[in-house]
Amino acid sequence: MSAFVNDIILVECLRRANPKCREISIKQYDCKPLTITPGSNYTSEIYGVCVEFECDGKTQNEFMVFKVPHLHKLYNQMQKAGVYEKENYMYNTIMPELMKVSSLSMLPKHYCITESQVLILEDLTKGGYFLEDQKQWNLEPSILLLNELAKFHAASVKLHQLNPSILEPISTVTLFREDVVVAIKKRVYPYLMEILKAEGFNQQVLQKFAEYREKIDCNNIYQILNREHSFGVLNHGNLKSNNLLLKKNHSGPGSLKIIDYQTCFWGSPIFDLLYFFILNVDCNVYEQHQHKLINLYLVTLNDSLSNLQWDGTYSKEDYEVDLEGSKLYQIFTLLFSSVLVIRECIPGFLHGDPLSVPSLQEVEKIRKDEIFGCRFINWFRYFEKQGYFD
């Protein structure tokens, strides 16, 4: 049995989950590593724990997930970046305060965090939730996500009004760190240029794409040009599909949970929105329904702000300003999305020991990958149509 699971910590979790129970005793428990799709998890080992216990003489079961920090080469980098500390602060401090502001159904149940930084959460799969991992989202789940995200953003705005200092410890960006940006510029850009040449893009487009590479650094990715308003929210920061769990009802997606809060930061909501769209949503779906999706988010956000008695709005004009001024962020998010697929095509890419430059056969394999085409090529063509490479 794993060293991080024991009767003491389990009883503590069960008491928090069953506060009305006077006496709790563990009958037995089972701990198993959970199978995670390649590319789904960078910072932790995930274990499922099933506990059979007695609560005031009545036998019950509780299903938990233990999120254990990786003890490998990336651990020190992640520790230095503050991802474990940030997520712990989110669950211990921010989320309880957000729930006082507004009832947010998208937040998973949190039991506790141990001294060794093991985070213990509910096992959402036992409640019927599942990962739409590595798939391109269609309209219905995208609408569901935007509704829940808008409520989360609105609650964070109200919390910031009530207690701005509580959000200061997690205000900075942790996802696109300098080492990540440098690695993508040096190692990913050359492969992508070869793929784009093979896809038939003309020299002007390739030259403009290369110019973006020269402009990108970790200090300016999150800068928005010509931004006159100051509206900000608590961004999740990493809304990729494997952090989004859906539960279906008889007619389609019924509810959603958002996990992994290691990369939260304060800033324009444009960052969460574009990251979600580019990494998850089918480009054709986005192109056809983008106005509906954005308007739905804005209506839900502003209605929620009004219900929380916050005097202000985030208008369509504000969104358009942020969209126009965030092209560098969009391009880098597109690069980052390509990495997630390349890591599956070439195991170990940008993770663990450095690899040599892929062979021509490997580059061709990446180019022909269906998910890579949906996630990178289609979105690149969309940006081309929007004039990003003129």
Order of alpha helices (4+ residues) and beta strands (2+ residues): alpha-beta-beta-beta-alpha-alpha-alpha-beta-beta-beta-alpha-alpha-alpha-alpha-beta-beta-beta-beta-alpha-alpha-alpha-alpha-alpha-alpha
